């Protein structure tokens, strides 16, 4: 049985807002809707929900600004957040995910897919979050280099080291400031080195999403992951190869 919870949904289109709220309520969730973001971040801190749905195009503070406010507050930094928007541009997808959104769903979306995504958010919210502050933008890792020898042996290949318990990533001897999902994505790829992982496999393993639809969540995360690896150690981004029409593969050569 799917977890039930309190959902906050910010959407300025009343028709979409009412339709989504009705579907969520019929599935047993409690839903509070908001036509704009006025006072929203403060409300989330005072009365935190189990998950947040944010439209990007809003009057006043847009969805990305609201997300930054949530991720910038320790009281709301770990709230599961999904961006719901009519904008299909990759730039908005990447901005939302890189700002700390857990998922991204473009309109028009089906109610079954929405429910599946929300249920996945709620399941993740009940799990322990190692390095939850990473979702706020990654500053949690910025001051760490190679961990001490007393710590665990890392997952290592191609000049990249992952310290799973410490939730630290190092490339070329330099720390890589990854979000929680970027770290989990790199972990999945490295643990399956040499094997192609499909987008659906990665959605299930990293995001716990079993209804893929047309989401570009995996592609957007791979893009930002490659960018961060390149910034820390140029060339390491090429270790994540794209297998066109299938998915992604990590090819570190065990070095």
Buried (B, 14 or more C-beta within 10 A) or exposed (E): EBBBBBBBBBBBBEEBBEBBBEBBEEBEBEBEBBEBBBEBBEBBBEEBBBBBBBBBBBEEBBBBBBBBBBBBBEEBBBBBBBBBBBBEEEEBBBBBBBBBBBBBBBBEBEBEBBBBBBBBBBBBBEEEBEBBBBBBBBEBBEEBEBBEEEEEEBBBBBBBBBBBEBBBBBBBEEBBBBBBBBBBBBBBBBBBBEEBBBBBBBBBBBBBBEBBBEBBBBBBBBBBBBEBBBBBBEEBBEBBEEEEEEBBBBBBEEE
